[in-house]
Amino acid sequence: MHARTILAILALVFLVAAALRLARDGGQIKPASKTWLLVGGIFAAVSGWLWFK
């Protein structure tokens, strides 16, 4: 399995975790959900860069 595929899957996992955390917090962005979003965004950016490189 390629690194770009693994990173894309991890990005999806982290972004889903962020969405669940946001839903649990009533739609307010708190430090935990901000962290999940940041990590998911980083993984998505790196994965996108690898896919379109």
ABEGO torsion letter per residue (X at the ends): XBAAAAAAAAAAAAAAAAAAAAAAAGGBBBAAAAAAAAAAAAAAAAAAAAAAX
